[in-house]
Amino acid sequence: MDGPARGPRPAPAGGDAHPAAARAASRLPDAAPADPRHGSATLTPHLLRHLVLVAAGRGCDLGPALERVGLCGSDLELVGRRISYRQASSVIREAIRELGDPGLGLAVARRQRATSWGLVGFALLASPTLRDALELGLRHHGASGSMLDYRLRAVPGGAAVLAAPRFSDSVLRAFLLEEAFGSIVALARDALGPCFAPRAVSVRHSRPAYGARYEQWFACPVAFGAREDRLDFPDAWLDHPLPGADAYALAQTVRLLDAARARDRRDQDLVQEVEVAVARSLPRVPTLARQALARGMSERTLRRRLAAHGTTYQALVDSVRLVRAEELITTGDLPFPQVAARLGFGDTRALRRAVARWFGTSPSALRRSPAAPVTGGTPAGTPPCTTSR
């Protein structure tokens, strides 16, 4: 990742903010902490892996886009690797722009197979019925690198998968829904055969110019401008036995998935606790020792737990500052000296250096930008990019 030494020199993670910045910030009205989860490395790279393959098939190399967010192509094949929403969304935006295809989500979905989802995919194939497979998939969707949240709702004559964005991101909303619903259908056809089709698809966005691709892929009625994003299945398909059903294989796979989810949740909860503590304390940054004491552990243990999640305390501090900077600069007209004070920087020069490193532009240009920037810096949870493992 872009190490702290290459950026500006804000207060170190082990000490207080610059005294002048702290005094200035103390005179500013309170503001709710920005959501630092954009920068937490909590996603598996499955989606990006298939996006890179689709782009390569069209003669487009996304290697530079990966490098700009601190990733290597080999990272996407590394078991246990985690990336952040910020990293993934940045690469997706660049891919859409480079390929000139706003319907790229459907293309990424169509190339996926059950095995593309790793352990989750094998568990789906071993499930007794499609209904069982859907319930299991939604319970463990985090292990498949999903960037949306899901729930299963019973409806007359069947059930519906409802999707909701994890963050407000209108630029990527259609892409994420197309990839999500499209890949669910791809996996169902992988298990049940090409004749499978859902009962209906509903999406909240308006019909795009490439709307015909929806009908072609889903092979069912598609409603645009709907009240919610949902994928409906009839009972006849939900209760259809899967040809690969195997109770023993399913139990083995679910055991591995449950253990991995518990481990990931424990580490993720710790990371988010630390991030929230930093966000609430800005412009002052608690020392690592203070963070460890608040959680009843030693500095060494906290450092080791963060490292196991692929991050460091300084990386988390950097991520929180990045998210807060983007919020303060792009959503209001707060003077830049006050923005610098809220972030714990000693002056606006430090703010300019940080914004240039994180976003590849100046604070003034970032504020004038009509769309959310494509982040150039490396978010929290991103270890240095290496080519050998």
ROPA-307872 format. One record per residue (C-alpha): residue number from 1; x, y, z. Coordinates in nm, 2 decimals. Layout:
<pt nr="NUM" x="X" y="Y" z="Z"/>
...
# end
This chain:
<pt nr="1" x="0.00" y="0.00" z="0.00"/>
<pt nr="2" x="0.10" y="0.36" z="-0.02"/>
<pt nr="3" x="0.29" y="0.39" z="0.31"/>
<pt nr="4" x="0.25" y="0.68" z="0.55"/>
<pt nr="5" x="0.60" y="0.80" z="0.48"/>
<pt nr="6" x="0.51" y="0.89" z="0.12"/>
<pt nr="7" x="0.21" y="1.11" z="0.22"/>
<pt nr="8" x="0.18" y="1.42" z="0.43"/>
<pt nr="9" x="0.29" y="1.43" z="0.79"/>
<pt nr="10" x="-0.03" y="1.44" z="1.00"/>
<pt nr="11" x="-0.02" y="1.35" z="1.36"/>
<pt nr="12" x="0.12" y="0.99" z="1.39"/>
<pt nr="13" x="-0.12" y="0.72" z="1.49"/>
<pt nr="14" x="0.07" y="0.69" z="1.82"/>
<pt nr="15" x="0.01" y="1.05" z="1.93"/>
<pt nr="16" x="-0.21" y="1.36" z="1.94"/>
<pt nr="17" x="-0.29" y="1.58" z="1.64"/>
<pt nr="18" x="-0.10" y="1.89" z="1.56"/>
<pt nr="19" x="-0.17" y="2.13" z="1.85"/>
<pt nr="20" x="-0.28" y="2.42" z="1.63"/>
<pt nr="21" x="-0.51" y="2.18" z="1.44"/>
<pt nr="22" x="-0.66" y="2.05" z="1.76"/>
<pt nr="23" x="-0.73" y="2.41" z="1.89"/>
<pt nr="24" x="-0.89" y="2.51" z="1.56"/>
<pt nr="25" x="-1.10" y="2.20" z="1.54"/>
<pt nr="26" x="-1.22" y="2.25" z="1.90"/>
<pt nr="27" x="-1.40" y="2.57" z="1.78"/>
<pt nr="28" x="-1.58" y="2.40" z="1.50"/>
<pt nr="29" x="-1.93" y="2.26" z="1.53"/>
<pt nr="30" x="-1.96" y="1.88" z="1.58"/>
<pt nr="31" x="-2.00" y="1.66" z="1.28"/>
<pt nr="32" x="-2.10" y="1.30" z="1.26"/>
<pt nr="33" x="-1.80" y="1.07" z="1.19"/>
<pt nr="34" x="-1.77" y="0.96" z="0.83"/>
<pt nr="35" x="-1.84" y="0.59" z="0.77"/>
<pt nr="36" x="-1.49" y="0.43" z="0.75"/>
<pt nr="37" x="-1.61" y="0.10" z="0.62"/>
<pt nr="38" x="-1.55" y="0.19" z="0.26"/>
<pt nr="39" x="-1.18" y="0.14" z="0.34"/>
<pt nr="40" x="-1.20" y="-0.18" z="0.54"/>
<pt nr="41" x="-1.06" y="-0.49" z="0.36"/>
<pt nr="42" x="-1.36" y="-0.72" z="0.41"/>
<pt nr="43" x="-1.44" y="-0.84" z="0.05"/>
<pt nr="44" x="-1.31" y="-1.15" z="-0.12"/>
<pt nr="45" x="-1.19" y="-1.05" z="-0.48"/>
<pt nr="46" x="-1.41" y="-1.29" z="-0.67"/>
<pt nr="47" x="-1.60" y="-1.02" z="-0.85"/>
<pt nr="48" x="-1.29" y="-0.83" z="-0.96"/>
<pt nr="49" x="-1.13" y="-1.16" z="-1.07"/>
<pt nr="50" x="-1.41" y="-1.21" z="-1.32"/>
<pt nr="51" x="-1.42" y="-0.85" z="-1.42"/>
<pt nr="52" x="-1.05" y="-0.87" z="-1.51"/>
<pt nr="53" x="-1.11" y="-1.18" z="-1.72"/>
<pt nr="54" x="-1.40" y="-1.02" z="-1.91"/>
<pt nr="55" x="-1.20" y="-0.71" z="-1.98"/>
<pt nr="56" x="-0.90" y="-0.92" z="-2.09"/>
<pt nr="57" x="-1.12" y="-1.10" z="-2.33"/>
<pt nr="58" x="-1.21" y="-0.77" z="-2.49"/>
<pt nr="59" x="-0.85" y="-0.66" z="-2.51"/>
<pt nr="60" x="-0.85" y="-0.43" z="-2.21"/>
<pt nr="61" x="-0.58" y="-0.47" z="-1.94"/>
<pt nr="62" x="-0.71" y="-0.37" z="-1.60"/>
<pt nr="63" x="-0.36" y="-0.41" z="-1.44"/>
<pt nr="64" x="-0.30" y="-0.04" z="-1.42"/>
<pt nr="65" x="-0.64" y="0.02" z="-1.25"/>
<pt nr="66" x="-0.55" y="-0.25" z="-1.00"/>
<pt nr="67" x="-0.21" y="-0.09" z="-0.93"/>
<pt nr="68" x="-0.37" y="0.25" z="-0.87"/>
<pt nr="69" x="-0.55" y="0.11" z="-0.57"/>
<pt nr="70" x="-0.26" y="-0.09" z="-0.44"/>
<pt nr="71" x="-0.34" y="-0.43" z="-0.59"/>
<pt nr="72" x="-0.16" y="-0.68" z="-0.82"/>
<pt nr="73" x="-0.32" y="-0.92" z="-1.06"/>
<pt nr="74" x="-0.19" y="-1.21" z="-0.85"/>
<pt nr="75" x="-0.37" y="-1.07" z="-0.55"/>
<pt nr="76" x="-0.70" y="-1.17" z="-0.70"/>
<pt nr="77" x="-0.60" y="-1.54" z="-0.71"/>
<pt nr="78" x="-0.46" y="-1.54" z="-0.35"/>
<pt nr="79" x="-0.67" y="-1.75" z="-0.11"/>
<pt nr="80" x="-0.77" y="-1.55" z="0.19"/>
<pt nr="81" x="-0.70" y="-1.21" z="0.03"/>
<pt nr="82" x="-0.94" y="-0.93" z="0.12"/>
<pt nr="83" x="-1.00" y="-0.61" z="-0.05"/>
<pt nr="84" x="-1.21" y="-0.30" z="0.03"/>
<pt nr="85" x="-1.53" y="-0.16" z="-0.12"/>
<pt nr="86" x="-1.33" y="0.15" z="-0.21"/>
<pt nr="87" x="-1.07" y="-0.06" z="-0.40"/>
<pt nr="88" x="-1.33" y="-0.27" z="-0.58"/>
<pt nr="89" x="-1.56" y="0.02" z="-0.67"/>
<pt nr="90" x="-1.26" y="0.22" z="-0.81"/>
<pt nr="91" x="-1.16" y="-0.07" z="-1.04"/>
<pt nr="92" x="-1.52" y="-0.12" z="-1.16"/>
<pt nr="93" x="-1.56" y="0.24" z="-1.25"/>
<pt nr="94" x="-1.24" y="0.24" z="-1.45"/>
<pt nr="95" x="-1.35" y="-0.08" z="-1.63"/>
<pt nr="96" x="-1.68" y="0.07" z="-1.73"/>
<pt nr="97" x="-1.51" y="0.38" z="-1.85"/>
<pt nr="98" x="-1.24" y="0.19" z="-2.04"/>
<pt nr="99" x="-1.47" y="-0.06" z="-2.20"/>
<pt nr="100" x="-1.75" y="0.19" z="-2.27"/>
<pt nr="101" x="-2.00" y="-0.07" z="-2.17"/>
<pt nr="102" x="-2.26" y="0.04" z="-1.90"/>
<pt nr="103" x="-2.40" y="-0.31" z="-1.91"/>
<pt nr="104" x="-2.08" y="-0.47" z="-1.80"/>
<pt nr="105" x="-2.24" y="-0.62" z="-1.49"/>
<pt nr="106" x="-2.44" y="-0.87" z="-1.70"/>
<pt nr="107" x="-2.13" y="-0.97" z="-1.89"/>
<pt nr="108" x="-1.94" y="-1.04" z="-1.57"/>
<pt nr="109" x="-2.24" y="-1.24" z="-1.44"/>
<pt nr="110" x="-2.27" y="-1.46" z="-1.75"/>
<pt nr="111" x="-1.92" y="-1.60" z="-1.73"/>
<pt nr="112" x="-1.96" y="-1.73" z="-1.38"/>
<pt nr="113" x="-2.01" y="-2.09" z="-1.27"/>
<pt nr="114" x="-2.08" y="-2.25" z="-0.93"/>
<pt nr="115" x="-1.71" y="-2.33" z="-0.88"/>
<pt nr="116" x="-1.64" y="-1.96" z="-0.94"/>
<pt nr="117" x="-1.77" y="-1.89" z="-0.59"/>
<pt nr="118" x="-1.53" y="-2.13" z="-0.42"/>
<pt nr="119" x="-1.65" y="-2.31" z="-0.11"/>
<pt nr="120" x="-1.99" y="-2.14" z="-0.14"/>
<pt nr="121" x="-2.03" y="-2.27" z="-0.49"/>
<pt nr="122" x="-1.95" y="-2.63" z="-0.39"/>
<pt nr="123" x="-2.20" y="-2.60" z="-0.10"/>
<pt nr="124" x="-2.47" y="-2.48" z="-0.34"/>
<pt nr="125" x="-2.41" y="-2.77" z="-0.58"/>
<pt nr="126" x="-2.43" y="-3.02" z="-0.28"/>
<pt nr="127" x="-2.76" y="-2.87" z="-0.14"/>
<pt nr="128" x="-3.08" y="-3.08" z="-0.16"/>
<pt nr="129" x="-3.29" y="-2.82" z="-0.35"/>
<pt nr="130" x="-3.26" y="-2.48" z="-0.51"/>
<pt nr="131" x="-3.44" y="-2.33" z="-0.21"/>
<pt nr="132" x="-3.18" y="-2.48" z="0.02"/>
<pt nr="133" x="-2.90" y="-2.35" z="-0.20"/>
<pt nr="134" x="-3.04" y="-2.00" z="-0.20"/>
<pt nr="135" x="-3.08" y="-1.99" z="0.18"/>
<pt nr="136" x="-2.72" y="-2.11" z="0.22"/>
<pt nr="137" x="-2.58" y="-1.87" z="-0.04"/>
<pt nr="138" x="-2.75" y="-1.57" z="0.12"/>
<pt nr="139" x="-2.62" y="-1.68" z="0.46"/>
<pt nr="140" x="-2.26" y="-1.69" z="0.33"/>
<pt nr="141" x="-2.27" y="-1.43" z="0.06"/>
<pt nr="142" x="-1.98" y="-1.25" z="0.21"/>
<pt nr="143" x="-1.75" y="-1.54" z="0.13"/>
<pt nr="144" x="-1.84" y="-1.49" z="-0.24"/>
<pt nr="145" x="-1.72" y="-1.13" z="-0.25"/>
<pt nr="146" x="-2.07" y="-0.97" z="-0.27"/>
<pt nr="147" x="-2.09" y="-0.59" z="-0.26"/>
<pt nr="148" x="-2.46" y="-0.59" z="-0.18"/>
<pt nr="149" x="-2.67" y="-0.72" z="0.12"/>
<pt nr="150" x="-2.95" y="-0.97" z="0.07"/>
<pt nr="151" x="-3.25" y="-1.13" z="0.23"/>
<pt nr="152" x="-3.49" y="-1.40" z="0.12"/>
<pt nr="153" x="-3.87" y="-1.32" z="0.14"/>
<pt nr="154" x="-4.15" y="-1.57" z="0.10"/>
<pt nr="155" x="-4.40" y="-1.45" z="-0.16"/>
<pt nr="156" x="-4.72" y="-1.61" z="-0.29"/>
<pt nr="157" x="-4.62" y="-1.92" z="-0.50"/>
<pt nr="158" x="-4.25" y="-1.88" z="-0.43"/>
<pt nr="159" x="-3.98" y="-1.67" z="-0.28"/>
<pt nr="160" x="-3.78" y="-1.36" z="-0.37"/>
<pt nr="161" x="-3.42" y="-1.25" z="-0.32"/>
<pt nr="162" x="-3.41" y="-0.88" z="-0.23"/>
<pt nr="163" x="-3.09" y="-0.69" z="-0.27"/>
<pt nr="164" x="-2.99" y="-0.36" z="-0.10"/>
<pt nr="165" x="-2.68" y="-0.15" z="-0.16"/>
<pt nr="166" x="-2.43" y="-0.15" z="0.13"/>
<pt nr="167" x="-2.34" y="0.21" z="0.06"/>
<pt nr="168" x="-2.50" y="0.50" z="-0.13"/>
<pt nr="169" x="-2.33" y="0.46" z="-0.47"/>
<pt nr="170" x="-2.56" y="0.55" z="-0.75"/>
<pt nr="171" x="-2.28" y="0.52" z="-1.01"/>
<pt nr="172" x="-2.23" y="0.15" z="-0.95"/>
<pt nr="173" x="-2.58" y="0.05" z="-0.84"/>
<pt nr="174" x="-2.70" y="-0.09" z="-1.17"/>
<pt nr="175" x="-2.37" y="-0.27" z="-1.23"/>
<pt nr="176" x="-2.38" y="-0.44" z="-0.88"/>
<pt nr="177" x="-2.75" y="-0.55" z="-0.92"/>
<pt nr="178" x="-2.69" y="-0.68" z="-1.27"/>
<pt nr="179" x="-2.38" y="-0.88" z="-1.16"/>
<pt nr="180" x="-2.56" y="-1.01" z="-0.85"/>
<pt nr="181" x="-2.89" y="-1.12" z="-1.00"/>
<pt nr="182" x="-2.72" y="-1.23" z="-1.32"/>
<pt nr="183" x="-2.47" y="-1.45" z="-1.14"/>
<pt nr="184" x="-2.74" y="-1.61" z="-0.92"/>
<pt nr="185" x="-2.92" y="-1.71" z="-1.24"/>
<pt nr="186" x="-2.59" y="-1.84" z="-1.39"/>
<pt nr="187" x="-2.53" y="-2.06" z="-1.09"/>
<pt nr="188" x="-2.88" y="-2.19" z="-1.10"/>
<pt nr="189" x="-2.84" y="-2.29" z="-1.46"/>
<pt nr="190" x="-2.51" y="-2.44" z="-1.38"/>
<pt nr="191" x="-2.69" y="-2.67" z="-1.13"/>
<pt nr="192" x="-3.02" y="-2.72" z="-1.31"/>
<pt nr="193" x="-2.95" y="-2.68" z="-1.67"/>
<pt nr="194" x="-2.99" y="-2.40" z="-1.93"/>
<pt nr="195" x="-3.37" y="-2.42" z="-1.92"/>
<pt nr="196" x="-3.39" y="-2.26" z="-1.58"/>
<pt nr="197" x="-3.54" y="-1.91" z="-1.56"/>
<pt nr="198" x="-3.66" y="-1.70" z="-1.26"/>
<pt nr="199" x="-4.02" y="-1.60" z="-1.25"/>
<pt nr="200" x="-3.95" y="-1.22" z="-1.26"/>
<pt nr="201" x="-3.69" y="-0.96" z="-1.21"/>
<pt nr="202" x="-3.76" y="-0.62" z="-1.07"/>
<pt nr="203" x="-3.51" y="-0.33" z="-1.04"/>
<pt nr="204" x="-3.56" y="0.03" z="-0.91"/>
<pt nr="205" x="-3.36" y="0.20" z="-1.18"/>
<pt nr="206" x="-3.51" y="0.30" z="-1.51"/>
<pt nr="207" x="-3.47" y="0.09" z="-1.83"/>
<pt nr="208" x="-3.13" y="0.15" z="-1.97"/>
<pt nr="209" x="-3.05" y="0.16" z="-2.34"/>
<pt nr="210" x="-2.92" y="-0.20" z="-2.32"/>
<pt nr="211" x="-3.24" y="-0.31" z="-2.15"/>
<pt nr="212" x="-3.30" y="-0.59" z="-2.41"/>
<pt nr="213" x="-3.00" y="-0.77" z="-2.25"/>
<pt nr="214" x="-3.20" y="-0.82" z="-1.94"/>
<pt nr="215" x="-3.48" y="-1.01" z="-2.12"/>
<pt nr="216" x="-3.22" y="-1.21" z="-2.31"/>
<pt nr="217" x="-3.03" y="-1.33" z="-2.01"/>
<pt nr="218" x="-3.30" y="-1.37" z="-1.75"/>
<pt nr="219" x="-3.56" y="-1.51" z="-2.00"/>
<pt nr="220" x="-3.85" y="-1.38" z="-1.78"/>
<pt nr="221" x="-4.05" y="-1.06" z="-1.74"/>
<pt nr="222" x="-3.83" y="-0.76" z="-1.62"/>
<pt nr="223" x="-3.98" y="-0.46" z="-1.44"/>
<pt nr="224" x="-3.78" y="-0.14" z="-1.44"/>
<pt nr="225" x="-3.86" y="0.15" z="-1.21"/>
<pt nr="226" x="-3.99" y="-0.09" z="-0.95"/>
<pt nr="227" x="-4.03" y="-0.03" z="-0.58"/>
<pt nr="228" x="-3.75" y="-0.27" z="-0.48"/>
<pt nr="229" x="-3.47" y="-0.47" z="-0.63"/>
<pt nr="230" x="-3.58" y="-0.84" z="-0.63"/>
<pt nr="231" x="-3.54" y="-1.17" z="-0.81"/>
<pt nr="232" x="-3.85" y="-1.39" z="-0.79"/>
<pt nr="233" x="-3.84" y="-1.77" z="-0.80"/>
<pt nr="234" x="-4.15" y="-2.00" z="-0.84"/>
<pt nr="235" x="-4.20" y="-2.29" z="-0.59"/>
<pt nr="236" x="-4.17" y="-2.54" z="-0.88"/>
<pt nr="237" x="-3.80" y="-2.45" z="-0.93"/>
<pt nr="238" x="-3.73" y="-2.38" z="-0.56"/>
<pt nr="239" x="-3.83" y="-2.73" z="-0.46"/>
<pt nr="240" x="-3.66" y="-2.90" z="-0.76"/>
<pt nr="241" x="-3.39" y="-3.15" z="-0.64"/>
<pt nr="242" x="-3.04" y="-3.06" z="-0.74"/>
<pt nr="243" x="-2.86" y="-3.34" z="-0.93"/>
<pt nr="244" x="-2.54" y="-3.29" z="-0.72"/>
<pt nr="245" x="-2.70" y="-3.31" z="-0.38"/>
<pt nr="246" x="-2.47" y="-3.48" z="-0.13"/>
<pt nr="247" x="-2.55" y="-3.45" z="0.25"/>
<pt nr="248" x="-2.20" y="-3.55" z="0.36"/>
<pt nr="249" x="-2.02" y="-3.31" z="0.12"/>
<pt nr="250" x="-2.26" y="-3.04" z="0.22"/>
<pt nr="251" x="-2.20" y="-3.09" z="0.59"/>
<pt nr="252" x="-1.82" y="-3.08" z="0.54"/>
<pt nr="253" x="-1.83" y="-2.76" z="0.33"/>
<pt nr="254" x="-2.08" y="-2.58" z="0.56"/>
<pt nr="255" x="-1.85" y="-2.66" z="0.86"/>
<pt nr="256" x="-1.56" y="-2.49" z="0.68"/>
<pt nr="257" x="-1.78" y="-2.19" z="0.58"/>
<pt nr="258" x="-1.92" y="-2.15" z="0.93"/>
<pt nr="259" x="-1.57" y="-2.15" z="1.09"/>
<pt nr="260" x="-1.44" y="-1.90" z="0.83"/>
<pt nr="261" x="-1.73" y="-1.67" z="0.89"/>
<pt nr="262" x="-1.69" y="-1.67" z="1.26"/>
<pt nr="263" x="-1.32" y="-1.60" z="1.23"/>
<pt nr="264" x="-1.38" y="-1.32" z="0.97"/>
<pt nr="265" x="-1.65" y="-1.17" z="1.18"/>
<pt nr="266" x="-1.44" y="-1.15" z="1.49"/>
<pt nr="267" x="-1.15" y="-0.98" z="1.30"/>
<pt nr="268" x="-1.38" y="-0.75" z="1.11"/>
<pt nr="269" x="-1.56" y="-0.64" z="1.43"/>
<pt nr="270" x="-1.23" y="-0.55" z="1.58"/>
<pt nr="271" x="-1.12" y="-0.35" z="1.27"/>
<pt nr="272" x="-1.45" y="-0.16" z="1.26"/>
<pt nr="273" x="-1.43" y="-0.09" z="1.64"/>
<pt nr="274" x="-1.09" y="0.06" z="1.60"/>
<pt nr="275" x="-1.19" y="0.26" z="1.29"/>
<pt nr="276" x="-1.50" y="0.40" z="1.47"/>
<pt nr="277" x="-1.28" y="0.50" z="1.77"/>
<pt nr="278" x="-1.04" y="0.68" z="1.54"/>
<pt nr="279" x="-1.33" y="0.86" z="1.35"/>
<pt nr="280" x="-1.49" y="0.98" z="1.67"/>
<pt nr="281" x="-1.16" y="1.11" z="1.82"/>
<pt nr="282" x="-1.04" y="1.31" z="1.52"/>
<pt nr="283" x="-0.86" y="1.55" z="1.50"/>
<pt nr="284" x="-0.68" y="1.37" z="1.79"/>
<pt nr="285" x="-0.57" y="1.01" z="1.72"/>
<pt nr="286" x="-0.56" y="0.77" z="2.02"/>
<pt nr="287" x="-0.23" y="0.58" z="2.06"/>
<pt nr="288" x="-0.21" y="0.22" z="1.98"/>
<pt nr="289" x="-0.15" y="0.15" z="2.35"/>
<pt nr="290" x="-0.48" y="0.33" z="2.43"/>
<pt nr="291" x="-0.67" y="0.13" z="2.17"/>
<pt nr="292" x="-0.53" y="-0.19" z="2.30"/>
<pt nr="293" x="-0.61" y="-0.10" z="2.67"/>
<pt nr="294" x="-0.97" y="-0.02" z="2.57"/>
<pt nr="295" x="-1.01" y="-0.37" z="2.43"/>
<pt nr="296" x="-0.84" y="-0.56" z="2.72"/>
<pt nr="297" x="-0.54" y="-0.67" z="2.52"/>
<pt nr="298" x="-0.17" y="-0.58" z="2.48"/>
<pt nr="299" x="-0.03" y="-0.37" z="2.20"/>
<pt nr="300" x="0.14" y="-0.67" z="2.06"/>
<pt nr="301" x="-0.19" y="-0.87" z="2.05"/>
<pt nr="302" x="-0.38" y="-0.58" z="1.88"/>
<pt nr="303" x="-0.10" y="-0.54" z="1.63"/>
<pt nr="304" x="-0.11" y="-0.92" z="1.55"/>
<pt nr="305" x="-0.49" y="-0.93" z="1.53"/>
<pt nr="306" x="-0.49" y="-0.64" z="1.28"/>
<pt nr="307" x="-0.21" y="-0.80" z="1.08"/>
<pt nr="308" x="-0.42" y="-1.12" z="1.06"/>
<pt nr="309" x="-0.69" y="-0.91" z="0.89"/>
<pt nr="310" x="-0.43" y="-0.77" z="0.65"/>
<pt nr="311" x="-0.40" y="-0.42" z="0.79"/>
<pt nr="312" x="-0.21" y="-0.21" z="1.04"/>
<pt nr="313" x="-0.32" y="0.06" z="1.29"/>
<pt nr="314" x="-0.16" y="0.34" z="1.07"/>
<pt nr="315" x="-0.34" y="0.20" z="0.77"/>
<pt nr="316" x="-0.68" y="0.23" z="0.95"/>
<pt nr="317" x="-0.60" y="0.58" z="1.07"/>
<pt nr="318" x="-0.51" y="0.67" z="0.71"/>
<pt nr="319" x="-0.84" y="0.52" z="0.58"/>
<pt nr="320" x="-1.05" y="0.71" z="0.83"/>
<pt nr="321" x="-0.89" y="1.04" z="0.74"/>
<pt nr="322" x="-0.93" y="0.96" z="0.37"/>
<pt nr="323" x="-1.31" y="0.90" z="0.40"/>
<pt nr="324" x="-1.36" y="1.20" z="0.63"/>
<pt nr="325" x="-1.16" y="1.42" z="0.38"/>
<pt nr="326" x="-1.38" y="1.31" z="0.09"/>
<pt nr="327" x="-1.69" y="1.38" z="0.29"/>
<pt nr="328" x="-1.59" y="1.72" z="0.41"/>
<pt nr="329" x="-1.46" y="1.84" z="0.07"/>
<pt nr="330" x="-1.73" y="1.71" z="-0.16"/>
<pt nr="331" x="-2.04" y="1.76" z="0.05"/>
<pt nr="332" x="-2.01" y="2.11" z="0.17"/>
<pt nr="333" x="-1.82" y="2.44" z="0.14"/>
<pt nr="334" x="-1.62" y="2.43" z="0.47"/>
<pt nr="335" x="-1.30" y="2.63" z="0.42"/>
<pt nr="336" x="-1.00" y="2.42" z="0.35"/>
<pt nr="337" x="-0.81" y="2.54" z="0.67"/>
<pt nr="338" x="-1.10" y="2.41" z="0.87"/>
<pt nr="339" x="-1.11" y="2.08" z="0.68"/>
<pt nr="340" x="-0.74" y="2.04" z="0.76"/>
<pt nr="341" x="-0.81" y="2.11" z="1.12"/>
<pt nr="342" x="-1.08" y="1.85" z="1.14"/>
<pt nr="343" x="-0.85" y="1.59" z="0.99"/>
<pt nr="344" x="-0.57" y="1.67" z="1.24"/>
<pt nr="345" x="-0.34" y="1.82" z="0.98"/>
<pt nr="346" x="-0.12" y="2.12" z="1.08"/>
<pt nr="347" x="-0.20" y="2.33" z="0.78"/>
<pt nr="348" x="-0.35" y="2.33" z="0.44"/>
<pt nr="349" x="-0.03" y="2.22" z="0.27"/>
<pt nr="350" x="-0.05" y="1.89" z="0.45"/>
<pt nr="351" x="-0.41" y="1.86" z="0.34"/>
<pt nr="352" x="-0.31" y="1.93" z="-0.02"/>
<pt nr="353" x="-0.04" y="1.66" z="-0.01"/>
<pt nr="354" x="-0.29" y="1.41" z="0.14"/>
<pt nr="355" x="-0.56" y="1.48" z="-0.12"/>
<pt nr="356" x="-0.31" y="1.45" z="-0.40"/>
<pt nr="357" x="-0.19" y="1.11" z="-0.27"/>
<pt nr="358" x="-0.54" y="0.98" z="-0.20"/>
<pt nr="359" x="-0.74" y="1.12" z="-0.50"/>
<pt nr="360" x="-0.47" y="1.23" z="-0.75"/>
<pt nr="361" x="-0.60" y="1.59" z="-0.75"/>
<pt nr="362" x="-0.62" y="1.91" z="-0.54"/>
<pt nr="363" x="-0.88" y="1.99" z="-0.28"/>
<pt nr="364" x="-1.03" y="2.26" z="-0.50"/>
<pt nr="365" x="-1.06" y="2.03" z="-0.80"/>
<pt nr="366" x="-1.21" y="1.75" z="-0.59"/>
<pt nr="367" x="-1.47" y="1.99" z="-0.46"/>
<pt nr="368" x="-1.56" y="2.10" z="-0.81"/>
<pt nr="369" x="-1.58" y="1.74" z="-0.94"/>
<pt nr="370" x="-1.94" y="1.66" z="-1.04"/>
<pt nr="371" x="-1.90" y="1.29" z="-0.96"/>
<pt nr="372" x="-1.74" y="1.09" z="-0.68"/>
<pt nr="373" x="-1.36" y="1.06" z="-0.74"/>
<pt nr="374" x="-1.19" y="0.74" z="-0.83"/>
<pt nr="375" x="-0.96" y="0.69" z="-0.54"/>
<pt nr="376" x="-0.59" y="0.66" z="-0.63"/>
<pt nr="377" x="-0.46" y="0.59" z="-0.28"/>
<pt nr="378" x="-0.46" y="0.25" z="-0.11"/>
<pt nr="379" x="-0.73" y="0.20" z="0.15"/>
<pt nr="380" x="-0.69" y="0.04" z="0.49"/>
<pt nr="381" x="-0.64" y="-0.33" z="0.50"/>
<pt nr="382" x="-0.41" y="-0.33" z="0.20"/>
<pt nr="383" x="-0.07" y="-0.47" z="0.25"/>
<pt nr="384" x="0.21" y="-0.39" z="0.01"/>
<pt nr="385" x="0.17" y="-0.52" z="-0.34"/>
<pt nr="386" x="0.41" y="-0.80" z="-0.41"/>
<pt nr="387" x="0.46" y="-1.03" z="-0.70"/>
<pt nr="388" x="0.59" y="-1.33" z="-0.51"/>
<pt nr="389" x="0.40" y="-1.52" z="-0.24"/>
# end
